[in-house]
Amino acid sequence: MRAVVITALVGAFALAACRTDRPAGPLPPPTFAHVQDLDGTPDLIVDAKRLADSWVVYDQTFLATTCSVIEGGVTAGDHRVLRFTVSTPNIGDADVFIGDPNVHVAAGDGLFEFATCHNHYHFRHYATYELISAAPGGQVWKSAKRGFCMIDVTPWQSDGGVGSWVYHSCGRVGIPGNQGISVGYADTYFKFLGGQYFVLDGGDGQASIPPGQYLIRITVNPPFTAAAGEACPHVDPHGFCHQLLESNY
């Protein structure tokens, strides 16, 4: 688990679809581009520079038919949003390996939940997005981002070079996937994707965000306290649950 914080200035004051890797026509089974590396332990971080270079504020129209409105708590209409890109490189010495979400759902291990609007599975507890006021008291706003699918998207800097990707198939109900993050790769959620924003004008049920200085805090593989009956796959030294095993929580 790693958290990164950057500073953003919010000035005076959608069509957003969850990512998918499904091409047109029949889907072939997922393939491996190179041999998996499962000998060791993954370690996920947040690319702070990419986050700092990506954020932008603008007005966006949210249609009543979009998933951001149907299940994300945003009211239909025009809203001022702060959008940003999040990239989570694996700098460990082994891949993050998840595999087919259908297998995990059948096993009932709690890693995935079904998103009715998107008609596919979302990985639970992968990352949290928070906007924190730099003023005394530090009020916190949260993004409703919930659509995570871990695949190799962006090669990460490496002195020894980066091999070819392994994981490139999210899968969906009845269609096998192959999720994970290879060593030296990052899963990247570009700012134009669904949920990659904070609503600044109160259109998501939270208080409006006034002009000022704020901190954007992104936490990958965040700690959580398991609810009754909820799985706790991995426990950190402080006793908190994490969905993914890491060498450095």
C-alpha positions as protocol buffer text, in pm:
chain_id: "A"
residue {
  index: 1
  type: MET
  ca { x: 0 y: 0 z: 0 }
}
residue {
  index: 2
  type: ARG
  ca { x: 141 y: 336 z: -100 }
}
residue {
  index: 3
  type: ALA
  ca { x: -21 y: 678 z: -82 }
}
residue {
  index: 4
  type: VAL
  ca { x: 87 y: 981 z: -281 }
}
residue {
  index: 5
  type: VAL
  ca { x: -19 y: 1340 z: -219 }
}
residue {
  index: 6
  type: ILE
  ca { x: 11 y: 1633 z: -461 }
}
residue {
  index: 7
  type: THR
  ca { x: -102 y: 1994 z: -435 }
}
residue {
  index: 8
  type: ALA
  ca { x: -373 y: 2131 z: -662 }
}
residue {
  index: 9
  type: LEU
  ca { x: -518 y: 2480 z: -692 }
}
residue {
  index: 10
  type: VAL
  ca { x: -892 y: 2482 z: -757 }
}
residue {
  index: 11
  type: GLY
  ca { x: -984 y: 2806 z: -932 }
}
residue {
  index: 12
  type: ALA
  ca { x: -1306 y: 2997 z: -889 }
}
residue {
  index: 13
  type: PHE
  ca { x: -1498 y: 2783 z: -969 }
}
residue {
  index: 14
  type: ALA
  ca { x: -2028 y: 1277 z: -1948 }
}
residue {
  index: 15
  type: LEU
  ca { x: -2005 y: 1097 z: -2073 }
}
residue {
  index: 16
  type: ALA
  ca { x: -1777 y: 865 z: -1878 }
}
residue {
  index: 17
  type: ALA
  ca { x: -1761 y: 496 z: -1952 }
}
residue {
  index: 18
  type: CYS
  ca { x: -1582 y: 230 z: -1751 }
}
residue {
  index: 19
  type: ARG
  ca { x: -1276 y: 98 z: -1927 }
}
residue {
  index: 20
  type: THR
  ca { x: -1314 y: -213 z: -2136 }
}
residue {
  index: 21
  type: ASP
  ca { x: -1085 y: -421 z: -2348 }
}
residue {
  index: 22
  type: ARG
  ca { x: -1361 y: -589 z: -2546 }
}
residue {
  index: 23
  type: PRO
  ca { x: -1312 y: -567 z: -2925 }
}
residue {
  index: 24
  type: ALA
  ca { x: -1585 y: -610 z: -3184 }
}
residue {
  index: 25
  type: GLY
  ca { x: -1673 y: -964 z: -3285 }
}
residue {
  index: 26
  type: PRO
  ca { x: -1600 y: -1296 z: -3111 }
}
residue {
  index: 27
  type: LEU
  ca { x: -1350 y: -1282 z: -2827 }
}
residue {
  index: 28
  type: PRO
  ca { x: -1048 y: -1513 z: -2831 }
}
residue {
  index: 29
  type: PRO
  ca { x: -924 y: -1658 z: -2502 }
}
residue {
  index: 30
  type: PRO
  ca { x: -670 y: -1440 z: -2317 }
}
residue {
  index: 31
  type: THR
  ca { x: -311 y: -1499 z: -2417 }
}
residue {
  index: 32
  type: PHE
  ca { x: 23 y: -1458 z: -2242 }
}
residue {
  index: 33
  type: ALA
  ca { x: 283 y: -1242 z: -2417 }
}
residue {
  index: 34
  type: HIS
  ca { x: 565 y: -1363 z: -2195 }
}
residue {
  index: 35
  type: VAL
  ca { x: 616 y: -1593 z: -1900 }
}
residue {
  index: 36
  type: GLN
  ca { x: 470 y: -1480 z: -1570 }
}
residue {
  index: 37
  type: ASP
  ca { x: 704 y: -1383 z: -1288 }
}
residue {
  index: 38
  type: LEU
  ca { x: 550 y: -1511 z: -965 }
}
residue {
  index: 39
  type: ASP
  ca { x: 873 y: -1572 z: -772 }
}
residue {
  index: 40
  type: GLY
  ca { x: 882 y: -1290 z: -516 }
}
residue {
  index: 41
  type: THR
  ca { x: 638 y: -1026 z: -395 }
}
residue {
  index: 42
  type: PRO
  ca { x: 472 y: -736 z: -581 }
}
residue {
  index: 43
  type: ASP
  ca { x: 501 y: -375 z: -463 }
}
residue {
  index: 44
  type: LEU
  ca { x: 259 y: -113 z: -595 }
}
residue {
  index: 45
  type: ILE
  ca { x: 320 y: 262 z: -591 }
}
residue {
  index: 46
  type: VAL
  ca { x: 144 y: 567 z: -734 }
}
residue {
  index: 47
  type: ASP
  ca { x: 318 y: 764 z: -1009 }
}
residue {
  index: 48
  type: ALA
  ca { x: 322 y: 1108 z: -842 }
}
residue {
  index: 49
  type: LYS
  ca { x: 465 y: 1294 z: -1142 }
}
residue {
  index: 50
  type: ARG
  ca { x: 201 y: 1164 z: -1378 }
}
residue {
  index: 51
  type: LEU
  ca { x: -71 y: 1259 z: -1132 }
}
residue {
  index: 52
  type: ALA
  ca { x: 72 y: 1609 z: -1083 }
}
residue {
  index: 53
  type: ASP
  ca { x: 106 y: 1667 z: -1458 }
}
residue {
  index: 54
  type: SER
  ca { x: -241 y: 1542 z: -1549 }
}
residue {
  index: 55
  type: TRP
  ca { x: -503 y: 1718 z: -1339 }
}
residue {
  index: 56
  type: VAL
  ca { x: -735 y: 1968 z: -1506 }
}
residue {
  index: 57
  type: VAL
  ca { x: -1058 y: 2150 z: -1413 }
}
residue {
  index: 58
  type: TYR
  ca { x: -1343 y: 2198 z: -1659 }
}
residue {
  index: 59
  type: ASP
  ca { x: -1721 y: 2175 z: -1703 }
}
residue {
  index: 60
  type: GLN
  ca { x: -1871 y: 1843 z: -1808 }
}
residue {
  index: 61
  type: THR
  ca { x: -2221 y: 1730 z: -1901 }
}
residue {
  index: 62
  type: PHE
  ca { x: -2341 y: 1411 z: -1731 }
}
residue {
  index: 63
  type: LEU
  ca { x: -2629 y: 1242 z: -1913 }
}
residue {
  index: 64
  type: ALA
  ca { x: -2896 y: 1058 z: -1716 }
}
residue {
  index: 65
  type: THR
  ca { x: -2807 y: 736 z: -1900 }
}
residue {
  index: 66
  type: THR
  ca { x: -2441 y: 727 z: -1788 }
}
residue {
  index: 67
  type: CYS
  ca { x: -2317 y: 500 z: -1511 }
}
residue {
  index: 68
  type: SER
  ca { x: -2176 y: 799 z: -1323 }
}
residue {
  index: 69
  type: VAL
  ca { x: -2537 y: 909 z: -1272 }
}
residue {
  index: 70
  type: ILE
  ca { x: -2700 y: 567 z: -1237 }
}
residue {
  index: 71
  type: GLU
  ca { x: -2462 y: 421 z: -980 }
}
residue {
  index: 72
  type: GLY
  ca { x: -2206 y: 693 z: -905 }
}
residue {
  index: 73
  type: GLY
  ca { x: -2431 y: 935 z: -720 }
}
residue {
  index: 74
  type: VAL
  ca { x: -2383 y: 1225 z: -962 }
}
residue {
  index: 75
  type: THR
  ca { x: -2693 y: 1421 z: -1063 }
}
residue {
  index: 76
  type: ALA
  ca { x: -2758 y: 1455 z: -1435 }
}
residue {
  index: 77
  type: GLY
  ca { x: -2662 y: 1789 z: -1588 }
}
residue {
  index: 78
  type: ASP
  ca { x: -2359 y: 2014 z: -1611 }
}
residue {
  index: 79
  type: HIS
  ca { x: -2095 y: 2001 z: -1338 }
}
residue {
  index: 80
  type: ARG
  ca { x: -1752 y: 2147 z: -1268 }
}
residue {
  index: 81
  type: VAL
  ca { x: -1506 y: 1860 z: -1224 }
}
residue {
  index: 82
  type: LEU
  ca { x: -1138 y: 1809 z: -1146 }
}
residue {
  index: 83
  type: ARG
  ca { x: -1010 y: 1523 z: -1361 }
}
residue {
  index: 84
  type: PHE
  ca { x: -678 y: 1341 z: -1323 }
}
residue {
  index: 85
  type: THR
  ca { x: -481 y: 1037 z: -1438 }
}
residue {
  index: 86
  type: VAL
  ca { x: -372 y: 767 z: -1194 }
}
residue {
  index: 87
  type: SER
  ca { x: -93 y: 522 z: -1276 }
}
residue {
  index: 88
  type: THR
  ca { x: 7 y: 244 z: -1034 }
}
residue {
  index: 89
  type: PRO
  ca { x: 340 y: 79 z: -1127 }
}
residue {
  index: 90
  type: ASN
  ca { x: 449 y: -255 z: -987 }
}
residue {
  index: 91
  type: ILE
  ca { x: 807 y: -200 z: -868 }
}
residue {
  index: 92
  type: GLY
  ca { x: 830 y: -531 z: -680 }
}
residue {
  index: 93
  type: ASP
  ca { x: 1009 y: -847 z: -785 }
}
residue {
  index: 94
  type: ALA
  ca { x: 698 y: -1046 z: -883 }
}
residue {
  index: 95
  type: ASP
  ca { x: 379 y: -988 z: -1079 }
}
residue {
  index: 96
  type: VAL
  ca { x: 47 y: -896 z: -925 }
}
residue {
  index: 97
  type: PHE
  ca { x: -153 y: -1196 z: -1046 }
}
residue {
  index: 98
  type: ILE
  ca { x: -532 y: -1199 z: -1027 }
}
residue {
  index: 99
  type: GLY
  ca { x: -637 y: -1408 z: -1328 }
}
residue {
  index: 100
  type: ASP
  ca { x: -998 y: -1457 z: -1431 }
}
residue {
  index: 101
  type: PRO
  ca { x: -1253 y: -1258 z: -1226 }
}
residue {
  index: 102
  type: ASN
  ca { x: -1518 y: -1520 z: -1304 }
}
residue {
  index: 103
  type: VAL
  ca { x: -1315 y: -1775 z: -1106 }
}
residue {
  index: 104
  type: HIS
  ca { x: -1290 y: -1542 z: -805 }
}
residue {
  index: 105
  type: VAL
  ca { x: -1662 y: -1465 z: -813 }
}
residue {
  index: 106
  type: ALA
  ca { x: -1746 y: -1836 z: -829 }
}
residue {
  index: 107
  type: ALA
  ca { x: -1517 y: -1894 z: -529 }
}
residue {
  index: 108
  type: GLY
  ca { x: -1682 y: -1609 z: -336 }
}
residue {
  index: 109
  type: ASP
  ca { x: -1345 y: -1472 z: -220 }
}
residue {
  index: 110
  type: GLY
  ca { x: -1464 y: -1109 z: -214 }
}
residue {
  index: 111
  type: LEU
  ca { x: -1211 y: -969 z: -462 }
}
residue {
  index: 112
  type: PHE
  ca { x: -1474 y: -862 z: -716 }
}
residue {
  index: 113
  type: GLU
  ca { x: -1825 y: -721 z: -719 }
}
residue {
  index: 114
  type: PHE
  ca { x: -2069 y: -710 z: -1009 }
}
residue {
  index: 115
  type: ALA
  ca { x: -2148 y: -364 z: -1149 }
}
residue {
  index: 116
  type: THR
  ca { x: -2497 y: -382 z: -1296 }
}
residue {
  index: 117
  type: CYS
  ca { x: -2470 y: -64 z: -1501 }
}
residue {
  index: 118
  type: HIS
  ca { x: -2138 y: -162 z: -1659 }
}
residue {
  index: 119
  type: ASN
  ca { x: -2236 y: -530 z: -1683 }
}
residue {
  index: 120
  type: HIS
  ca { x: -1898 y: -653 z: -1565 }
}
residue {
  index: 121
  type: TYR
  ca { x: -1696 y: -709 z: -1249 }
}
residue {
  index: 122
  type: HIS
  ca { x: -1507 y: -443 z: -1054 }
}
residue {
  index: 123
  type: PHE
  ca { x: -1212 y: -518 z: -829 }
}
residue {
  index: 124
  type: ARG
  ca { x: -1284 y: -407 z: -472 }
}
residue {
  index: 125
  type: HIS
  ca { x: -1053 y: -195 z: -253 }
}
residue {
  index: 126
  type: TYR
  ca { x: -796 y: -132 z: -525 }
}
residue {
  index: 127
  type: ALA
  ca { x: -746 y: 241 z: -469 }
}
residue {
  index: 128
  type: THR
  ca { x: -897 y: 543 z: -294 }
}
residue {
  index: 129
  type: TYR
  ca { x: -907 y: 898 z: -430 }
}
residue {
  index: 130
  type: GLU
  ca { x: -931 y: 1187 z: -183 }
}
residue {
  index: 131
  type: LEU
  ca { x: -926 y: 1567 z: -221 }
}
residue {
  index: 132
  type: ILE
  ca { x: -813 y: 1731 z: 103 }
}
residue {
  index: 133
  type: SER
  ca { x: -836 y: 2100 z: 191 }
}
residue {
  index: 134
  type: ALA
  ca { x: -502 y: 2255 z: 286 }
}
residue {
  index: 135
  type: ALA
  ca { x: -688 y: 2490 z: 522 }
}
residue {
  index: 136
  type: PRO
  ca { x: -699 y: 2417 z: 897 }
}
residue {
  index: 137
  type: GLY
  ca { x: -932 y: 2126 z: 963 }
}
residue {
  index: 138
  type: GLY
  ca { x: -850 y: 1954 z: 634 }
}
residue {
  index: 139
  type: GLN
  ca { x: -1199 y: 1871 z: 504 }
}
residue {
  index: 140
  type: VAL
  ca { x: -1193 y: 1562 z: 280 }
}
residue {
  index: 141
  type: TRP
  ca { x: -1390 y: 1491 z: -37 }
}
residue {
  index: 142
  type: LYS
  ca { x: -1393 y: 1148 z: -202 }
}
residue {
  index: 143
  type: SER
  ca { x: -1425 y: 1033 z: -559 }
}
residue {
  index: 144
  type: ALA
  ca { x: -1685 y: 769 z: -638 }
}
residue {
  index: 145
  type: LYS
  ca { x: -1439 y: 578 z: -855 }
}
residue {
  index: 146
  type: ARG
  ca { x: -1529 y: 210 z: -838 }
}
residue {
  index: 147
  type: GLY
  ca { x: -1443 y: 57 z: -1175 }
}
residue {
  index: 148
  type: PHE
  ca { x: -1102 y: -105 z: -1148 }
}
residue {
  index: 149
  type: CYS
  ca { x: -959 y: -373 z: -1379 }
}
residue {
  index: 150
  type: MET
  ca { x: -591 y: -450 z: -1334 }
}
residue {
  index: 151
  type: ILE
  ca { x: -404 y: -494 z: -1661 }
}
residue {
  index: 152
  type: ASP
  ca { x: -65 y: -393 z: -1803 }
}
residue {
  index: 153
  type: VAL
  ca { x: -115 y: -51 z: -1961 }
}
residue {
  index: 154
  type: THR
  ca { x: 200 y: 160 z: -1924 }
}
residue {
  index: 155
  type: PRO
  ca { x: 565 y: 44 z: -1917 }
}
residue {
  index: 156
  type: TRP
  ca { x: 739 y: 174 z: -1604 }
}
residue {
  index: 157
  type: GLN
  ca { x: 1095 y: 307 z: -1598 }
}
residue {
  index: 158
  type: SER
  ca { x: 1349 y: 31 z: -1550 }
}
residue {
  index: 159
  type: ASP
  ca { x: 1727 y: 33 z: -1575 }
}
residue {
  index: 160
  type: GLY
  ca { x: 1720 y: -316 z: -1719 }
}
residue {
  index: 161
  type: GLY
  ca { x: 1447 y: -246 z: -1971 }
}
residue {
  index: 162
  type: VAL
  ca { x: 1086 y: -359 z: -1963 }
}
residue {
  index: 163
  type: GLY
  ca { x: 967 y: -692 z: -2100 }
}
residue {
  index: 164
  type: SER
  ca { x: 646 y: -746 z: -2292 }
}
residue {
  index: 165
  type: TRP
  ca { x: 314 y: -736 z: -2111 }
}
residue {
  index: 166
  type: VAL
  ca { x: 139 y: -1043 z: -1969 }
}
residue {
  index: 167
  type: TYR
  ca { x: -201 y: -924 z: -1846 }
}
residue {
  index: 168
  type: HIS
  ca { x: -430 y: -756 z: -2093 }
}
residue {
  index: 169
  type: SER
  ca { x: -783 y: -895 z: -2054 }
}
residue {
  index: 170
  type: CYS
  ca { x: -1037 y: -764 z: -1802 }
}
residue {
  index: 171
  type: GLY
  ca { x: -1294 y: -1031 z: -1883 }
}
residue {
  index: 172
  type: ARG
  ca { x: -1663 y: -1007 z: -1802 }
}
residue {
  index: 173
  type: VAL
  ca { x: -1953 y: -1233 z: -1710 }
}
residue {
  index: 174
  type: GLY
  ca { x: -1902 y: -1563 z: -1892 }
}
residue {
  index: 175
  type: ILE
  ca { x: -1594 y: -1434 z: -2076 }
}
residue {
  index: 176
  type: PRO
  ca { x: -1258 y: -1533 z: -1923 }
}
residue {
  index: 177
  type: GLY
  ca { x: -1017 y: -1258 z: -1826 }
}
residue {
  index: 178
  type: ASN
  ca { x: -653 y: -1245 z: -1724 }
}
residue {
  index: 179
  type: GLN
  ca { x: -593 y: -961 z: -1480 }
}
residue {
  index: 180
  type: GLY
  ca { x: -269 y: -858 z: -1312 }
}
residue {
  index: 181
  type: ILE
  ca { x: 22 y: -614 z: -1328 }
}
residue {
  index: 182
  type: SER
  ca { x: 360 y: -736 z: -1452 }
}
residue {
  index: 183
  type: VAL
  ca { x: 685 y: -630 z: -1290 }
}
residue {
  index: 184
  type: GLY
  ca { x: 789 y: -307 z: -1463 }
}
residue {
  index: 185
  type: TYR
  ca { x: 436 y: -221 z: -1580 }
}
residue {
  index: 186
  type: ALA
  ca { x: 165 y: 6 z: -1447 }
}
residue {
  index: 187
  type: ASP
  ca { x: -211 y: -8 z: -1455 }
}
residue {
  index: 188
  type: THR
  ca { x: -316 y: 339 z: -1573 }
}
residue {
  index: 189
  type: TYR
  ca { x: -655 y: 511 z: -1549 }
}
residue {
  index: 190
  type: PHE
  ca { x: -654 y: 809 z: -1781 }
}
residue {
  index: 191
  type: LYS
  ca { x: -836 y: 1124 z: -1679 }
}
residue {
  index: 192
  type: PHE
  ca { x: -1107 y: 1085 z: -1944 }
}
residue {
  index: 193
  type: LEU
  ca { x: -1227 y: 751 z: -1798 }
}
residue {
  index: 194
  type: GLY
  ca { x: -1525 y: 705 z: -1569 }
}
residue {
  index: 195
  type: GLY
  ca { x: -1474 y: 802 z: -1206 }
}
residue {
  index: 196
  type: GLN
  ca { x: -1142 y: 981 z: -1265 }
}
residue {
  index: 197
  type: TYR
  ca { x: -1270 y: 1304 z: -1118 }
}
residue {
  index: 198
  type: PHE
  ca { x: -1389 y: 1499 z: -817 }
}
residue {
  index: 199
  type: VAL
  ca { x: -1718 y: 1687 z: -855 }
}
residue {
  index: 200
  type: LEU
  ca { x: -1650 y: 2041 z: -734 }
}
residue {
  index: 201
  type: ASP
  ca { x: -2000 y: 2191 z: -730 }
}
residue {
  index: 202
  type: GLY
  ca { x: -2175 y: 1949 z: -495 }
}
residue {
  index: 203
  type: GLY
  ca { x: -2338 y: 1752 z: -775 }
}
residue {
  index: 204
  type: ASP
  ca { x: -2243 y: 1419 z: -617 }
}
residue {
  index: 205
  type: GLY
  ca { x: -2409 y: 1482 z: -280 }
}
residue {
  index: 206
  type: GLN
  ca { x: -2095 y: 1609 z: -109 }
}
residue {
  index: 207
  type: ALA
  ca { x: -2043 y: 1971 z: -7 }
}
residue {
  index: 208
  type: SER
  ca { x: -1937 y: 2213 z: -281 }
}
residue {
  index: 209
  type: ILE
  ca { x: -1562 y: 2269 z: -295 }
}
residue {
  index: 210
  type: PRO
  ca { x: -1471 y: 2639 z: -268 }
}
residue {
  index: 211
  type: PRO
  ca { x: -1169 y: 2797 z: -440 }
}
residue {
  index: 212
  type: GLY
  ca { x: -846 y: 2731 z: -254 }
}
residue {
  index: 213
  type: GLN
  ca { x: -547 y: 2504 z: -219 }
}
residue {
  index: 214
  type: TYR
  ca { x: -606 y: 2130 z: -198 }
}
residue {
  index: 215
  type: LEU
  ca { x: -415 y: 1804 z: -178 }
}
residue {
  index: 216
  type: ILE
  ca { x: -496 y: 1510 z: -404 }
}
residue {
  index: 217
  type: ARG
  ca { x: -424 y: 1187 z: -216 }
}
residue {
  index: 218
  type: ILE
  ca { x: -427 y: 856 z: -402 }
}
residue {
  index: 219
  type: THR
  ca { x: -378 y: 532 z: -208 }
}
residue {
  index: 220
  type: VAL
  ca { x: -327 y: 205 z: -396 }
}
residue {
  index: 221
  type: ASN
  ca { x: -415 y: -125 z: -225 }
}
residue {
  index: 222
  type: PRO
  ca { x: -553 y: 75 z: 69 }
}
residue {
  index: 223
  type: PRO
  ca { x: -603 y: -64 z: 419 }
}
residue {
  index: 224
  type: PHE
  ca { x: -957 y: -149 z: 520 }
}
residue {
  index: 225
  type: THR
  ca { x: -1140 y: -304 z: 812 }
}
residue {
  index: 226
  type: ALA
  ca { x: -1339 y: -607 z: 702 }
}
residue {
  index: 227
  type: ALA
  ca { x: -1711 y: -595 z: 771 }
}
residue {
  index: 228
  type: ALA
  ca { x: -1890 y: -894 z: 920 }
}
residue {
  index: 229
  type: GLY
  ca { x: -1860 y: -1181 z: 673 }
}
residue {
  index: 230
  type: GLU
  ca { x: -1618 y: -990 z: 449 }
}
residue {
  index: 231
  type: ALA
  ca { x: -1292 y: -1155 z: 347 }
}
residue {
  index: 232
  type: CYS
  ca { x: -958 y: -1016 z: 466 }
}
residue {
  index: 233
  type: PRO
  ca { x: -707 y: -1164 z: 219 }
}
residue {
  index: 234
  type: HIS
  ca { x: -390 y: -1008 z: 365 }
}
residue {
  index: 235
  type: VAL
  ca { x: -312 y: -834 z: 695 }
}
residue {
  index: 236
  type: ASP
  ca { x: -48 y: -562 z: 736 }
}
residue {
  index: 237
  type: PRO
  ca { x: 169 y: -517 z: 1049 }
}
residue {
  index: 238
  type: HIS
  ca { x: -92 y: -277 z: 1190 }
}
residue {
  index: 239
  type: GLY
  ca { x: -372 y: -530 z: 1164 }
}
residue {
  index: 240
  type: PHE
  ca { x: -553 y: -378 z: 864 }
}
residue {
  index: 241
  type: CYS
  ca { x: -679 y: -579 z: 567 }
}
residue {
  index: 242
  type: HIS
  ca { x: -555 y: -546 z: 209 }
}
residue {
  index: 243
  type: GLN
  ca { x: -680 y: -715 z: -106 }
}
residue {
  index: 244
  type: LEU
  ca { x: -331 y: -763 z: -247 }
}
residue {
  index: 245
  type: LEU
  ca { x: -8 y: -900 z: -102 }
}
residue {
  index: 246
  type: GLU
  ca { x: 281 y: -651 z: -112 }
}
residue {
  index: 247
  type: SER
  ca { x: 638 y: -640 z: 12 }
}
residue {
  index: 248
  type: ASN
  ca { x: 586 y: -287 z: 147 }
}
residue {
  index: 249
  type: TYR
  ca { x: 245 y: -186 z: 283 }
}
